[in-house]
Amino acid sequence: MSEQLPAGFSLEATAQSRGALTRVREIKSAATLLRLALAYGGLGMSLRETCAWAEAGGIASLSDPSLLERLCKAAPWLGDIVAVLIAEQAKVPADRWDGYRLRALDGTSICEPGADRTTWRLHVGYDLASGQVDQLELTDGRGAEHIQRLIYAPGDVVLADRYYARPRDLRPVIDAGADFIVRTGWNSLRLLQANGEPLDLFAALAAQAEQEGELQVRIHEGTTESPSQQPLILRLIVRRKDPEQAEAERKRLLKDAKKRGKQPDPRSLEAAKYIPRCQPAPSRRPISSPSIASAGRWSWHLSGSRAWLASTCCRPKSLNLHGHGSMPG
């Protein structure tokens, strides 16, 4: 890892300045402290296993409580290391997808031991071409998932799930010169016809003859709309699911409704047959409908990294995560 750090970034100097290495006793250097942190967090070892591993390898000799204390003090320093590694990765020219830099955004919940609700939420930005995390933000459990968590540049296209389809969050992405491909539900956005008239979404879905179709829609942005503002027009790309996929989703909805003692909404059962995604229209350079449909399949790359990051953070009484903010690329 030391070879991947930028020139001028000193592990020893930064560890001392951040209070991670104040006394050189059991742990003789910043590099040793980093190895212990990677063993505990990255390899999934317990505190006792990490201490035993360090003892057997002649790396360090210390007790479980001592290691925990050192790791807690090192949290700000470890955060600095993550930030500079992401910043270095962002300097590498990324491959382009259909002329764009394709990114994915998702969030995962982290619960400390004994918690009955989300303690922290980790928001992850992922560059799909390079296969690298390019932005992290850690919030408390009240930090909502929204598409403006990422810092955008012209030429970016962000992939996001239906939870990110919120009317007031989409326009700032376009204003930053970026595009989005966001999955949406039948009730996530208030969809209108391009001329502002009401849209019968289910009638439009029923009239779709091909497996993939497209229509232009206008998004009602609520009270934030002003007469001088151009309406937010999107392309709604709809893909009809295979019968097996649609049936699996229908069964999931029925099972969930039964568990909650409610009847499923018939509109949700009908919408389960489709995968709708929206993208700005007119785009600066339009993306073909098949490309939009296929782009959604790329986002599975994010799930592995997101799960690993969550499991790394979710350690018993582990690193003090409070107070850490965004780590952009």
C-alpha positions as a Markdown table, in Angstrom:
| # | Residue | x | y | z |
|---|---|---|---|---|
| 1 | Met | 0.0 | 0.0 | 0.0 |
| 2 | Ser | 2.9 | 2.4 | 0.7 |
| 3 | Glu | 3.8 | 2.3 | -3.0 |
| 4 | Gln | 0.3 | 3.5 | -3.9 |
| 5 | Leu | 0.4 | 6.5 | -1.6 |
| 6 | Pro | 1.3 | 9.9 | -3.3 |
| 7 | Ala | 4.8 | 11.3 | -3.1 |
| 8 | Gly | 5.2 | 13.4 | -0.1 |
| 9 | Phe | 2.6 | 11.5 | 2.1 |
| 10 | Ser | 4.6 | 10.3 | 5.1 |
| 11 | Leu | 3.0 | 7.6 | 7.1 |
| 12 | Glu | 5.1 | 8.5 | 10.2 |
| 13 | Ala | 4.5 | 12.2 | 10.0 |
| 14 | Thr | 0.8 | 12.0 | 9.4 |
| 15 | Ala | 0.3 | 9.3 | 12.1 |
| 16 | Gln | 2.1 | 11.6 | 14.7 |
| 17 | Ser | 0.2 | 14.7 | 13.6 |
| 18 | Arg | -3.2 | 12.9 | 13.8 |
| 19 | Gly | -2.4 | 11.4 | 17.2 |
| 20 | Ala | -2.4 | 7.8 | 15.9 |
| 21 | Leu | 1.2 | 7.2 | 17.0 |
| 22 | Thr | 2.1 | 9.2 | 20.1 |
| 23 | Arg | 4.2 | 6.6 | 22.0 |
| 24 | Val | 6.5 | 4.0 | 20.4 |
| 25 | Arg | 6.2 | 1.0 | 22.6 |
| 26 | Glu | 4.5 | -2.2 | 21.4 |
| 27 | Ile | 3.9 | -0.7 | 18.0 |
| 28 | Lys | 7.2 | 0.6 | 16.7 |
| 29 | Ser | 6.1 | 2.4 | 13.5 |
| 30 | Ala | 3.2 | 3.8 | 11.5 |
| 31 | Ala | 3.7 | 1.0 | 9.0 |
| 32 | Thr | 3.2 | -1.6 | 11.7 |
| 33 | Leu | 0.0 | 0.2 | 12.9 |
| 34 | Leu | -1.3 | 0.2 | 9.4 |
| 35 | Arg | -0.6 | -3.5 | 9.0 |
| 36 | Leu | -2.5 | -4.2 | 12.2 |
| 37 | Ala | -5.5 | -2.1 | 11.1 |
| 38 | Leu | -5.6 | -3.9 | 7.7 |
| 39 | Ala | -5.4 | -7.3 | 9.4 |
| 40 | Tyr | -8.2 | -6.5 | 11.8 |
| 41 | Gly | -10.5 | -4.6 | 9.4 |
| 42 | Gly | -9.6 | -6.0 | 6.0 |
| 43 | Leu | -9.1 | -9.7 | 6.8 |
| 44 | Gly | -12.0 | -10.0 | 9.3 |
| 45 | Met | -9.8 | -11.1 | 12.2 |
| 46 | Ser | -11.0 | -10.6 | 15.8 |
| 47 | Leu | -8.9 | -8.5 | 18.1 |
| 48 | Arg | -7.5 | -11.7 | 19.7 |
| 49 | Glu | -6.7 | -13.2 | 16.3 |
| 50 | Thr | -5.0 | -10.0 | 15.2 |
| 51 | Cys | -2.8 | -9.9 | 18.3 |
| 52 | Ala | -1.9 | -13.6 | 17.9 |
| 53 | Trp | -1.1 | -13.1 | 14.2 |
| 54 | Ala | 1.1 | -10.1 | 15.1 |
| 55 | Glu | 2.9 | -12.0 | 17.9 |
| 56 | Ala | 3.6 | -15.1 | 15.7 |
| 57 | Gly | 4.9 | -12.9 | 12.8 |
| 58 | Gly | 7.2 | -10.8 | 15.1 |
| 59 | Ile | 5.2 | -7.7 | 14.1 |
| 60 | Ala | 4.1 | -6.6 | 17.5 |
| 61 | Ser | 3.3 | -7.9 | 21.0 |
| 62 | Leu | 0.2 | -6.3 | 22.6 |
| 63 | Ser | -3.0 | -7.2 | 24.3 |
| 64 | Asp | -6.6 | -7.0 | 22.9 |
| 65 | Pro | -7.5 | -3.8 | 24.8 |
| 66 | Ser | -4.3 | -2.2 | 23.8 |
| 67 | Leu | -4.9 | -2.9 | 20.1 |
| 68 | Leu | -8.4 | -1.6 | 20.3 |
| 69 | Glu | -7.3 | 1.6 | 21.9 |
| 70 | Arg | -4.6 | 2.1 | 19.2 |
| 71 | Leu | -7.1 | 1.5 | 16.4 |
| 72 | Cys | -9.7 | 3.9 | 17.9 |
| 73 | Lys | -7.0 | 6.6 | 18.1 |
| 74 | Ala | -5.9 | 5.8 | 14.5 |
| 75 | Ala | -9.4 | 6.3 | 12.9 |
| 76 | Pro | -8.8 | 9.9 | 11.7 |
| 77 | Trp | -5.4 | 8.9 | 10.3 |
| 78 | Leu | -6.8 | 5.8 | 8.5 |
| 79 | Gly | -9.5 | 8.1 | 7.1 |
| 80 | Asp | -6.8 | 10.4 | 5.7 |
| 81 | Ile | -5.1 | 7.4 | 4.0 |
| 82 | Val | -8.4 | 6.3 | 2.4 |
| 83 | Ala | -9.0 | 9.9 | 1.2 |
| 84 | Val | -5.5 | 10.2 | -0.5 |
| 85 | Leu | -5.8 | 6.8 | -2.1 |
| 86 | Ile | -9.2 | 7.7 | -3.6 |
| 87 | Ala | -7.8 | 11.0 | -4.8 |
| 88 | Glu | -4.8 | 9.3 | -6.5 |
| 89 | Gln | -7.2 | 6.8 | -8.2 |
| 90 | Ala | -9.3 | 9.7 | -9.5 |
| 91 | Lys | -6.2 | 11.0 | -11.4 |
| 92 | Val | -6.0 | 7.9 | -13.5 |
| 93 | Pro | -7.8 | 8.4 | -16.8 |
| 94 | Ala | -10.9 | 6.2 | -16.7 |
| 95 | Asp | -12.2 | 4.2 | -19.6 |
| 96 | Arg | -15.4 | 5.6 | -21.2 |
| 97 | Trp | -18.7 | 3.9 | -21.7 |
| 98 | Asp | -20.5 | 5.2 | -24.8 |
| 99 | Gly | -18.3 | 8.3 | -24.4 |
| 100 | Tyr | -19.2 | 8.8 | -20.7 |
| 101 | Arg | -17.6 | 8.0 | -17.3 |
| 102 | Leu | -20.0 | 5.5 | -15.8 |
| 103 | Arg | -20.4 | 5.6 | -12.0 |
| 104 | Ala | -22.7 | 3.9 | -9.6 |
| 105 | Leu | -24.1 | 5.2 | -6.3 |
| 106 | Asp | -25.5 | 3.2 | -3.5 |
| 107 | Gly | -25.7 | 3.1 | 0.3 |
| 108 | Thr | -25.5 | 0.5 | 3.0 |
| 109 | Ser | -26.5 | 0.5 | 6.6 |
| 110 | Ile | -24.1 | -0.3 | 9.4 |
| 111 | Cys | -25.3 | -1.4 | 12.9 |
| 112 | Glu | -23.2 | -1.5 | 15.9 |
| 113 | Pro | -23.6 | -4.6 | 18.2 |
| 114 | Gly | -26.9 | -4.6 | 20.0 |
| 115 | Ala | -28.4 | -1.8 | 17.9 |
| 116 | Asp | -32.0 | -2.2 | 16.8 |
| 117 | Arg | -31.7 | 0.4 | 14.0 |
| 118 | Thr | -29.1 | 1.9 | 11.7 |
| 119 | Thr | -26.2 | 3.4 | 13.5 |
| 120 | Trp | -24.3 | 4.7 | 10.4 |
| 121 | Arg | -24.9 | 4.8 | 6.7 |
| 122 | Leu | -22.1 | 4.4 | 4.2 |
| 123 | His | -22.6 | 6.1 | 0.8 |
| 124 | Val | -20.4 | 4.6 | -1.9 |
| 125 | Gly | -19.5 | 6.1 | -5.3 |
| 126 | Tyr | -18.0 | 3.5 | -7.7 |
| 127 | Asp | -16.2 | 4.0 | -11.0 |
| 128 | Leu | -17.4 | 1.0 | -13.0 |
| 129 | Ala | -14.7 | 1.2 | -15.7 |
| 130 | Ser | -11.8 | 1.1 | -13.3 |
| 131 | Gly | -13.5 | -1.1 | -10.7 |
| 132 | Gln | -12.6 | 1.3 | -8.0 |
| 133 | Val | -14.4 | 3.2 | -5.2 |
| 134 | Asp | -14.1 | 6.9 | -6.1 |
| 135 | Gln | -16.0 | 8.5 | -3.3 |
| 136 | Leu | -17.1 | 7.6 | 0.2 |
| 137 | Glu | -19.3 | 9.5 | 2.7 |
| 138 | Leu | -20.1 | 8.2 | 6.2 |
| 139 | Thr | -23.2 | 9.7 | 8.0 |
| 140 | Asp | -25.2 | 8.8 | 11.0 |
| 141 | Gly | -28.4 | 6.8 | 10.6 |
| 142 | Arg | -30.3 | 9.9 | 9.7 |
| 143 | Gly | -28.2 | 10.5 | 6.6 |
| 144 | Ala | -30.6 | 9.8 | 3.8 |
| 145 | Glu | -29.6 | 8.3 | 0.4 |
| 146 | His | -29.9 | 10.9 | -2.3 |
| 147 | Ile | -28.2 | 11.3 | -5.6 |
| 148 | Gln | -26.5 | 14.6 | -4.7 |
| 149 | Arg | -24.1 | 12.6 | -2.4 |
| 150 | Leu | -21.7 | 12.4 | -5.3 |
| 151 | Ile | -19.5 | 15.2 | -6.6 |
| 152 | Tyr | -20.1 | 15.4 | -10.4 |
| 153 | Ala | -18.1 | 16.5 | -13.4 |
| 154 | Pro | -19.2 | 16.9 | -17.0 |
| 155 | Gly | -19.3 | 13.6 | -18.8 |
| 156 | Asp | -20.3 | 11.6 | -15.7 |
| 157 | Val | -23.3 | 9.3 | -15.9 |
| 158 | Val | -24.4 | 8.0 | -12.5 |
| 159 | Leu | -26.4 | 4.8 | -12.0 |
| 160 | Ala | -28.7 | 4.7 | -9.1 |
| 161 | Asp | -31.6 | 2.6 | -7.7 |
| 162 | Arg | -35.2 | 3.7 | -7.2 |
| 163 | Tyr | -34.5 | 5.2 | -3.8 |
| 164 | Tyr | -32.6 | 8.0 | -5.5 |
| 165 | Ala | -35.5 | 9.0 | -7.8 |
| 166 | Arg | -36.5 | 12.2 | -6.0 |
| 167 | Pro | -37.7 | 15.2 | -8.0 |
| 168 | Arg | -35.7 | 17.9 | -6.4 |
| 169 | Asp | -32.5 | 15.9 | -6.4 |
| 170 | Leu | -32.3 | 15.3 | -10.2 |
| 171 | Arg | -32.0 | 18.8 | -11.6 |
| 172 | Pro | -28.7 | 19.7 | -9.8 |
| 173 | Val | -27.0 | 16.7 | -11.4 |
| 174 | Ile | -27.9 | 18.1 | -14.9 |
| 175 | Asp | -26.8 | 21.6 | -13.8 |
| 176 | Ala | -23.4 | 20.1 | -12.9 |
| 177 | Gly | -23.0 | 18.9 | -16.5 |
| 178 | Ala | -23.6 | 15.2 | -15.6 |
| 179 | Asp | -26.3 | 12.7 | -16.6 |
| 180 | Phe | -28.0 | 10.0 | -14.7 |
| 181 | Ile | -29.7 | 6.7 | -15.3 |
| 182 | Val | -32.0 | 6.2 | -12.4 |
| 183 | Arg | -34.4 | 3.3 | -11.8 |
| 184 | Thr | -37.8 | 4.5 | -10.7 |
| 185 | Gly | -41.0 | 3.0 | -9.3 |
| 186 | Trp | -44.5 | 3.7 | -10.4 |
| 187 | Asn | -45.0 | 6.2 | -7.5 |
| 188 | Ser | -41.4 | 7.4 | -7.0 |
| 189 | Leu | -41.9 | 10.4 | -9.3 |
| 190 | Arg | -45.0 | 12.3 | -10.3 |
| 191 | Leu | -44.8 | 11.8 | -14.1 |
| 192 | Leu | -46.6 | 14.1 | -16.6 |
| 193 | Gln | -46.7 | 14.2 | -20.3 |
| 194 | Ala | -44.1 | 16.4 | -21.9 |
| 195 | Asn | -46.8 | 19.1 | -22.4 |
| 196 | Gly | -47.6 | 19.1 | -18.7 |
| 197 | Glu | -50.8 | 17.1 | -19.0 |
| 198 | Pro | -51.4 | 14.1 | -16.6 |
| 199 | Leu | -49.9 | 10.8 | -17.7 |
| 200 | Asp | -51.6 | 7.5 | -17.4 |
| 201 | Leu | -48.5 | 5.4 | -16.8 |
| 202 | Phe | -50.1 | 2.1 | -16.7 |
| 203 | Ala | -51.9 | 2.7 | -20.0 |
| 204 | Ala | -48.6 | 3.6 | -21.6 |
| 205 | Leu | -47.1 | 0.4 | -20.2 |
| 206 | Ala | -49.9 | -1.7 | -21.5 |
| 207 | Ala | -49.5 | -0.2 | -24.9 |
| 208 | Gln | -45.9 | -1.1 | -25.1 |
| 209 | Ala | -45.6 | -3.8 | -27.8 |
| 210 | Glu | -41.8 | -4.4 | -27.7 |
| 211 | Gln | -39.7 | -5.6 | -24.8 |
| 212 | Glu | -38.1 | -2.2 | -24.6 |
| 213 | Gly | -39.8 | 1.1 | -25.1 |
| 214 | Glu | -39.3 | 4.8 | -24.6 |
| 215 | Leu | -41.4 | 7.9 | -24.0 |
| 216 | Gln | -40.8 | 11.5 | -22.9 |
| 217 | Val | -42.1 | 12.6 | -19.6 |
| 218 | Arg | -42.1 | 15.7 | -17.5 |
| 219 | Ile | -41.3 | 15.6 | -13.8 |
| 220 | His | -43.4 | 17.5 | -11.4 |
| 221 | Glu | -40.9 | 19.1 | -9.0 |
| 222 | Gly | -43.4 | 20.3 | -6.4 |
| 223 | Thr | -43.3 | 23.7 | -4.9 |
| 224 | Thr | -39.7 | 24.4 | -6.1 |
| 225 | Glu | -40.9 | 25.0 | -9.7 |
| 226 | Ser | -40.8 | 28.6 | -10.8 |
| 227 | Pro | -42.5 | 30.1 | -14.0 |
| 228 | Ser | -39.1 | 31.0 | -15.4 |
| 229 | Gln | -37.6 | 27.6 | -14.9 |
| 230 | Gln | -37.5 | 25.2 | -17.8 |
| 231 | Pro | -39.5 | 22.0 | -17.2 |
| 232 | Leu | -37.6 | 18.9 | -16.3 |
| 233 | Ile | -38.0 | 16.6 | -19.3 |
| 234 | Leu | -36.8 | 13.0 | -19.0 |
| 235 | Arg | -36.6 | 9.9 | -21.2 |
| 236 | Leu | -38.4 | 7.1 | -19.6 |
| 237 | Ile | -36.9 | 3.8 | -20.8 |
| 238 | Val | -39.1 | 0.8 | -19.9 |
| 239 | Arg | -38.0 | -2.8 | -20.2 |
| 240 | Arg | -40.5 | -5.6 | -19.9 |
| 241 | Lys | -39.2 | -8.3 | -17.6 |
| 242 | Asp | -39.0 | -11.9 | -18.6 |
| 243 | Pro | -42.0 | -13.9 | -17.2 |
| 244 | Glu | -39.8 | -15.6 | -14.6 |
| 245 | Gln | -38.4 | -12.3 | -13.3 |
| 246 | Ala | -41.9 | -10.8 | -13.2 |
| 247 | Glu | -43.3 | -13.8 | -11.3 |
| 248 | Ala | -40.5 | -13.7 | -8.8 |
| 249 | Glu | -41.1 | -10.1 | -8.1 |
| 250 | Arg | -44.8 | -10.6 | -7.8 |
| 251 | Lys | -44.3 | -13.4 | -5.2 |
| 252 | Arg | -41.9 | -11.2 | -3.3 |
| 253 | Leu | -44.5 | -8.4 | -3.1 |
| 254 | Leu | -47.2 | -10.9 | -2.0 |
| 255 | Lys | -45.0 | -12.4 | 0.7 |
| 256 | Asp | -44.1 | -8.9 | 2.0 |
| 257 | Ala | -47.7 | -7.8 | 2.1 |
| 258 | Lys | -48.7 | -11.0 | 3.9 |
| 259 | Lys | -46.0 | -10.5 | 6.5 |
| 260 | Arg | -47.3 | -7.0 | 7.2 |
| 261 | Gly | -50.9 | -8.1 | 7.3 |
| 262 | Lys | -51.9 | -6.0 | 4.3 |
| 263 | Gln | -53.2 | -6.5 | 0.8 |
| 264 | Pro | -50.7 | -5.6 | -2.0 |
| 265 | Asp | -51.4 | -2.6 | -4.2 |
| 266 | Pro | -52.6 | -3.9 | -7.6 |
| 267 | Arg | -50.6 | -1.2 | -9.2 |
| 268 | Ser | -47.4 | -2.5 | -7.6 |
| 269 | Leu | -48.2 | -6.0 | -8.9 |
| 270 | Glu | -48.7 | -4.6 | -12.4 |
| 271 | Ala | -45.5 | -2.5 | -12.2 |
| 272 | Ala | -43.6 | -5.6 | -11.1 |
| 273 | Lys | -43.6 | -6.7 | -14.8 |
| 274 | Tyr | -41.4 | -3.7 | -15.9 |
| 275 | Ile | -38.0 | -2.1 | -15.2 |
| 276 | Pro | -38.4 | 1.7 | -15.8 |
| 277 | Arg | -35.3 | 3.9 | -15.9 |
| 278 | Cys | -35.1 | 7.6 | -16.5 |
| 279 | Gln | -32.4 | 9.7 | -18.1 |
| 280 | Pro | -32.3 | 13.4 | -19.0 |
| 281 | Ala | -33.8 | 14.4 | -22.3 |
| 282 | Pro | -32.6 | 16.0 | -24.4 |
| 283 | Ser | -29.2 | 14.8 | -23.2 |
| 284 | Arg | -26.0 | 16.5 | -24.4 |
| 285 | Arg | -25.3 | 13.3 | -26.3 |
| 286 | Pro | -28.2 | 10.9 | -26.2 |
| 287 | Ile | -27.5 | 7.4 | -24.9 |
| 288 | Ser | -29.3 | 4.7 | -26.9 |
| 289 | Ser | -32.2 | 2.8 | -25.1 |
| 290 | Pro | -30.4 | -0.6 | -25.3 |
| 291 | Ser | -27.3 | 1.0 | -23.7 |
| 292 | Ile | -29.4 | 2.4 | -20.9 |
| 293 | Ala | -31.0 | -1.0 | -20.3 |
| 294 | Ser | -27.6 | -2.7 | -20.3 |
| 295 | Ala | -26.0 | -0.1 | -18.1 |
| 296 | Gly | -28.2 | -1.1 | -15.2 |
| 297 | Arg | -26.7 | -4.6 | -15.2 |
| 298 | Trp | -23.2 | -3.0 | -14.5 |
| 299 | Ser | -24.3 | -1.9 | -11.0 |
| 300 | Trp | -23.8 | -5.4 | -9.6 |
| 301 | His | -20.1 | -4.6 | -9.4 |
| 302 | Leu | -20.9 | -2.1 | -6.7 |
| 303 | Ser | -22.6 | -4.7 | -4.4 |
| 304 | Gly | -19.4 | -6.6 | -3.6 |
| 305 | Ser | -17.4 | -3.5 | -2.7 |
| 306 | Arg | -20.2 | -2.1 | -0.7 |
| 307 | Ala | -20.7 | -5.3 | 1.3 |
| 308 | Trp | -17.0 | -5.5 | 2.0 |
| 309 | Leu | -16.8 | -1.9 | 3.1 |
| 310 | Ala | -19.8 | -2.4 | 5.4 |
| 311 | Ser | -18.4 | -5.6 | 6.9 |
| 312 | Thr | -15.0 | -3.9 | 7.5 |
| 313 | Cys | -16.6 | -0.9 | 9.3 |
| 314 | Cys | -19.0 | -3.1 | 11.3 |
| 315 | Arg | -16.6 | -4.3 | 13.9 |
| 316 | Pro | -17.4 | -4.8 | 17.6 |
| 317 | Lys | -16.6 | -1.5 | 19.4 |
| 318 | Ser | -14.3 | -0.8 | 16.6 |
| 319 | Leu | -13.0 | 2.4 | 15.0 |
| 320 | Asn | -14.6 | 5.6 | 16.1 |
| 321 | Leu | -16.6 | 6.4 | 13.0 |
| 322 | His | -18.3 | 9.4 | 14.3 |
| 323 | Gly | -17.3 | 12.7 | 12.7 |
| 324 | His | -16.0 | 11.3 | 9.4 |
| 325 | Gly | -17.4 | 13.1 | 6.4 |
| 326 | Ser | -17.1 | 12.8 | 2.7 |
| 327 | Met | -14.0 | 11.4 | 1.0 |
| 328 | Pro | -14.3 | 12.5 | -2.6 |
| 329 | Gly | -12.1 | 11.5 | -5.5 |
